[in-house]
Amino acid sequence: MLITLIGYLAAFLTTASLMPEIYRTWRKKESRDLSFYWIFSLGAGQVFWLAYGLMINSMPLAVAALVSLMLAIIQAAFTIKYAKPKAKH
């Protein structure tokens, strides 16, 4: 029971760490400080964590990976939506 609780707490804290960046991007309506490749690699990694969590029947891991994947998709959408076109010189 304690191990599962620790797993959910770790999952919550690491997943919640994406929220400030998503909120900032949404509030400022700009994303030039973010690397789309970082967001893509984060999302791809979460797909593998989700698969791994399901394979070993670890609900804390699977839930955290699924929520993190959804947040990465939201951040990717904001990054694309709020990307400023590069100025031509």
Number of C-alpha atoms within 10 A of each C-alpha: 6 7 8 13 11 12 16 17 14 15 19 16 11 14 19 14 11 14 15 10 13 18 13 12 19 17 9 9 15 17 22 15 9 15 11 17 10 12 19 16 12 16 22 14 15 22 17 13 20 22 16 15 19 15 10 10 11 14 15 19 22 23 19 25 25 19 17 27 23 14 20 24 16 15 25 22 13 18 23 14 13 16 16 12 7 7 5 4 3
